């Protein structure tokens, strides 16, 4: 499937449905997470091929810490495995790796791997791949407010641009399109500030079944939309 027309600069994805996918097949929940990781790799690849500027995947929310400890531990092992084994691939594809969220809450070994991946890919020129880990939009906004206070920013001088510079996503464009899989129709604390004008795309497909073609269909749906920024109306496929 080939795409024409204007592409979103930044796509964010809430990858939901790994556990349900496994349960429907009588498999352990972890098998759903493993399949989800493989699907993530496919979407990263096609995003780079399309020429997207930024892809953000919601991998682990602050609420996910409340899951059973055995499941959290397994998710951490999967994350560690990915970071150890995919760095060379990110380098070959010229992808910049970046994380957002309360990274300090992750195991020290994973924090070290994240720092290594971010440092080694920082000079790459291709797509920026952002992983939201131990992330929550409300936490991010509160954190930005605290940073502003500590920095002594004068409230009278505060603008949206200044506030943006104190968010985890500083320097990145706001998401043009946010996709959520699994049939849930909410954004679940994901990029709350940044998503003010994002187009939202919901699908019943569980994340492990969200194929390359389904991703392209979501992009095509975005291209057909007429985007509105306050009083401004712009077609997504306008030249």
Buried (B, 14 or more C-beta within 10 A) or exposed (E): EEEEBBBBBBBBBBBBBBBBBBEEEEEBBBBBBBBBBEBBEEBBBBBBEBEBBBBBBBBBBBEBEEBEEEBBEBBBBBBBEBBBEBBEEBBEBEBBBBBBBBBEEBEEEBBEBBEBBBEBBEEBEBBBBBBBBBBBBEBBBEBBEEBBEEEEBEEEEEEEEBBBBBBBBEEBEBBBBBBBBBEEEEBBBBBBBBBEEBBBBBBEBBBBBBBBEBBBBBBBBBBEBEBEEEEEEEEBBEE
